[in-house]
Amino acid sequence: MLDNLKKILNEDQDPKAIEKITSKLENLIMTNEEVGYIAVQKKPAITIFPDSIVVTNKRIILCKPKNLGLSMEFVDYDWEDIEAAFVKEGILGTDFTFTTKTQLTQTIDYLPKNQARKLYTYAKEQLDQFKKIDHNTIINKITVLEDNQRKANEKEIDKPSFLAEETQFNQDEVEETMTEEVFDFAEIIPADNRKKSFEEVSKINDSDDKLSELSPEELFEKLQNYKRLLDNGLILQGEYDKLKASILKYM
């Protein structure tokens, strides 16, 4: 495996340390998983068993020697669970930090500057790739949702005339009953006022939510709510399209 890693090594790395790490990793690497980079800790004081960090196309693996180097502890994090990565350069070394979507933070300190920079570059490429995949997944879900609704509408249109008449009769009966109940217990609100009230509430909610701060899952749920409002006739198609466009900008 060491020969395959020569292209990612630089003058700051100890080939013997890399060989020891890769020998421990051989049983951990999965099918179709490729090591992208390995960075090894280099503290000011002599460290016989430094920590190291391995990035692959599937995950980040933290490697910590145990029992005087006879064994090694591995902790891994999938890219899809990682929120962001950072580097902080100092006089004695550079810190590489990443955060997970569960607000967990991990830091490897005292990395040589060149190693930390290459590590960050690789991590950024992987995170961008997974965010693109998440975005495409959400767009596909929206498309499927709209297609299903369109097919349902077309099926409703193709319903036999006698079923349509029966449905209309039932709807008229329900509306008549509901109208009588409203007259008995509440004041009827004009349709124009209901629509105006909804538009004002919707506008306020969009302002307060700060779409740019919402997660992809929250944005998708918000879009689903707008779709239900459209299907129930509470907003117009043009209003839905405008709301949908404002959300897709942040997905």
C-alpha positions as CSV (number, residue, x, y, z in Angstrom):
1,M,0.0,0.0,0.0
2,L,2.9,2.3,0.7
3,D,3.8,2.4,-3.0
4,N,0.3,3.6,-3.9
5,L,0.7,6.5,-1.4
6,K,3.9,7.9,-2.7
7,K,2.0,10.5,-4.8
8,I,0.5,12.0,-1.7
9,L,3.6,12.1,0.5
10,N,5.7,15.2,1.0
11,E,9.0,16.1,2.7
12,D,7.3,16.6,6.1
13,Q,6.1,13.0,6.4
14,D,8.1,10.1,7.8
15,P,7.7,7.1,5.5
16,K,8.2,4.7,8.4
17,A,5.3,6.3,10.3
18,I,3.1,6.1,7.1
19,E,4.0,2.5,6.6
20,K,3.0,1.7,10.2
21,I,-0.3,3.4,9.8
22,T,-1.2,1.8,6.5
23,S,-0.3,-1.7,7.8
24,K,-2.9,-1.1,10.5
25,L,-5.5,0.2,8.0
26,E,-5.4,-2.7,5.6
27,N,-8.2,-4.5,7.4
28,L,-10.3,-1.4,7.8
29,I,-10.4,-0.1,4.2
30,M,-13.7,-1.1,2.5
31,T,-14.4,-2.1,-1.1
32,N,-14.1,0.9,-3.4
33,E,-12.6,3.0,-0.6
34,E,-9.4,4.9,-1.5
35,V,-7.0,6.7,0.8
36,G,-6.7,10.3,-0.3
37,Y,-4.2,11.7,2.2
38,I,-2.5,11.0,5.5
39,A,-1.3,13.6,7.9
40,V,1.0,12.8,10.9
41,Q,1.3,14.9,14.1
42,K,4.7,16.6,14.7
43,K,4.9,18.1,18.2
44,P,7.8,20.3,19.2
45,A,8.9,17.7,21.8
46,I,9.9,14.3,20.6
47,T,6.8,12.1,20.1
48,I,7.5,8.4,19.6
49,F,3.9,7.6,18.9
50,P,2.2,10.6,17.2
51,D,-1.5,10.8,16.3
52,S,-2.4,10.8,12.7
53,I,-5.5,11.5,10.5
54,V,-6.5,9.6,7.3
55,V,-9.0,10.9,4.8
56,T,-10.5,8.6,2.2
57,N,-13.3,9.1,-0.4
58,K,-15.8,7.7,2.2
59,R,-14.7,9.0,5.6
60,I,-12.2,10.6,8.0
61,I,-10.3,8.2,10.3
62,L,-8.5,9.4,13.4
63,C,-5.6,7.1,14.4
64,K,-4.3,7.1,18.0
65,P,-1.5,4.7,19.1
66,K,-2.1,2.7,22.3
67,N,0.0,0.4,24.5
68,L,3.3,2.0,23.5
69,G,2.5,1.7,19.8
70,L,1.6,-2.0,19.9
71,S,-2.0,-1.3,19.0
72,M,-3.9,1.6,17.5
73,E,-7.3,3.1,18.2
74,F,-9.4,4.1,15.2
75,V,-12.4,6.5,15.2
76,D,-14.1,7.2,11.9
77,Y,-16.7,9.7,10.6
78,D,-18.5,9.4,7.3
79,W,-18.4,12.5,5.1
80,E,-22.2,12.7,5.0
81,D,-22.2,13.2,8.8
82,I,-19.6,16.0,8.7
83,E,-20.8,19.6,8.6
84,A,-17.5,21.6,8.0
85,A,-13.7,21.5,8.2
86,F,-11.2,24.2,9.3
87,V,-7.5,24.8,9.7
88,K,-5.8,27.2,12.0
89,E,-2.1,27.9,11.4
90,G,0.3,28.7,14.3
91,I,4.0,29.1,14.9
92,L,4.5,25.6,16.2
93,G,2.1,23.8,13.9
94,T,-1.3,23.8,12.4
95,D,-4.6,22.6,13.8
96,F,-7.1,20.7,11.6
97,T,-10.6,20.7,13.0
98,F,-13.9,19.3,11.7
99,T,-17.4,19.4,13.1
100,T,-20.2,16.9,12.7
101,K,-24.0,17.5,12.1
102,T,-24.5,16.5,15.8
103,Q,-22.3,19.4,16.9
104,L,-19.3,17.2,17.8
105,T,-15.9,18.8,17.2
106,Q,-12.6,16.9,16.7
107,T,-9.2,18.5,16.4
108,I,-5.7,17.2,15.5
109,D,-3.1,19.7,16.5
110,Y,0.6,20.2,15.7
111,L,0.3,19.1,12.0
112,P,3.0,20.4,9.6
113,K,1.5,23.3,7.6
114,N,1.8,21.6,4.2
115,Q,0.1,18.5,5.5
116,A,-2.7,20.4,7.1
117,R,-3.3,22.4,3.9
118,K,-3.5,19.3,1.7
119,L,-5.8,17.7,4.3
120,Y,-8.1,20.7,4.2
121,T,-8.2,20.8,0.4
122,Y,-9.1,17.1,0.2
123,A,-11.8,17.5,2.9
124,K,-13.3,20.5,1.2
125,E,-13.6,18.7,-2.1
126,Q,-15.3,15.7,-0.4
127,L,-17.7,17.9,1.5
128,D,-18.7,19.9,-1.7
129,Q,-19.3,16.6,-3.5
130,F,-21.6,15.3,-0.8
131,K,-23.5,18.6,-0.5
132,K,-24.1,18.4,-4.3
133,I,-25.4,14.9,-3.9
134,D,-27.7,16.0,-1.0
135,H,-29.0,18.9,-3.2
136,N,-29.7,16.6,-6.1
137,T,-31.5,14.1,-3.8
138,I,-33.8,16.9,-2.5
139,I,-34.5,18.1,-6.0
140,N,-35.4,14.5,-7.1
141,K,-37.8,14.2,-4.1
142,I,-39.5,17.5,-5.1
143,T,-39.9,16.3,-8.6
144,V,-41.3,12.9,-7.5
145,L,-43.7,14.7,-5.2
146,E,-45.0,17.0,-8.0
147,D,-45.2,14.1,-10.5
148,N,-47.3,12.1,-8.0
149,Q,-49.6,15.0,-7.5
150,R,-50.0,15.6,-11.2
151,K,-50.9,11.9,-11.8
152,A,-53.4,12.1,-9.0
153,N,-55.0,15.2,-10.5
154,E,-55.1,13.5,-14.0
155,K,-56.7,10.4,-12.4
156,E,-59.3,12.6,-10.8
157,I,-60.1,14.2,-14.1
158,D,-60.5,10.7,-15.8
159,K,-63.0,9.6,-13.1
160,P,-66.3,8.3,-14.7
161,S,-69.1,10.9,-14.9
162,F,-71.4,9.1,-12.5
163,L,-68.7,9.0,-9.9
164,A,-67.9,12.7,-10.5
165,E,-71.6,13.6,-10.1
166,E,-71.8,11.5,-6.9
167,T,-68.6,13.2,-5.5
168,Q,-70.0,16.6,-6.4
169,F,-73.3,15.8,-4.7
170,N,-71.5,14.7,-1.5
171,Q,-69.3,17.8,-1.6
172,D,-72.4,20.1,-2.0
173,E,-74.1,18.3,0.9
174,V,-71.0,18.7,3.1
175,E,-70.6,22.4,2.2
176,E,-74.3,23.0,2.9
177,T,-74.0,21.4,6.3
178,M,-70.8,23.3,7.1
179,T,-72.4,26.6,6.0
180,E,-75.3,26.0,8.4
181,E,-72.9,25.3,11.3
182,V,-70.9,28.4,10.5
183,F,-74.0,30.5,10.6
184,D,-74.9,29.0,14.0
185,F,-71.6,29.4,15.7
186,A,-69.2,31.8,14.0
187,E,-68.9,34.8,11.8
188,I,-68.1,34.0,8.1
189,I,-64.7,35.5,7.0
190,P,-64.7,36.7,3.4
191,A,-62.5,34.6,1.1
192,D,-60.5,37.7,0.0
193,N,-59.7,38.5,3.6
194,R,-58.7,34.9,4.3
195,K,-56.3,34.9,1.3
196,K,-54.9,38.3,2.3
197,S,-54.4,37.1,5.9
198,F,-52.5,34.0,4.6
199,E,-50.3,36.0,2.4
200,E,-49.3,38.3,5.2
201,V,-48.5,35.4,7.6
202,S,-46.6,33.6,4.8
203,K,-44.5,36.7,4.1
204,I,-43.7,37.1,7.8
205,N,-42.8,33.5,8.3
206,D,-40.4,33.6,5.3
207,S,-38.7,36.7,6.8
208,D,-38.4,35.2,10.3
209,D,-37.2,31.7,9.2
210,K,-34.1,33.1,7.5
211,L,-34.0,30.5,4.8
212,S,-30.2,30.6,4.5
213,E,-29.8,29.3,8.1
214,L,-32.2,26.3,7.6
215,S,-30.8,22.8,6.9
216,P,-31.7,21.0,3.6
217,E,-34.2,18.8,5.5
218,E,-35.9,21.8,7.0
219,L,-36.1,23.5,3.6
220,F,-37.6,20.4,2.0
221,E,-40.2,20.2,4.8
222,K,-41.1,23.9,4.3
223,L,-41.5,23.3,0.6
224,Q,-43.8,20.3,1.2
225,N,-46.0,22.6,3.4
226,Y,-46.3,25.1,0.6
227,K,-47.2,22.2,-1.8
228,R,-50.0,21.2,0.5
229,L,-51.3,24.7,0.6
230,L,-51.3,24.8,-3.2
231,D,-53.1,21.4,-3.4
232,N,-55.8,22.6,-1.0
233,G,-56.3,25.8,-3.0
234,L,-55.0,28.1,-0.3
235,I,-52.4,29.7,-2.5
236,L,-52.1,30.2,-6.3
237,Q,-49.7,28.4,-8.6
238,G,-47.7,31.6,-9.2
239,E,-47.3,32.1,-5.4
240,Y,-46.2,28.5,-5.0
241,D,-43.6,28.9,-7.8
242,K,-42.3,32.1,-6.2
243,L,-42.0,30.4,-2.8
244,K,-40.4,27.3,-4.3
245,A,-37.8,29.4,-6.1
246,S,-36.8,31.3,-2.9
247,I,-36.2,28.0,-1.1
248,L,-34.3,26.2,-4.0
249,K,-31.7,29.0,-3.8
250,Y,-30.5,27.7,-0.5
251,M,-30.7,24.0,-1.3
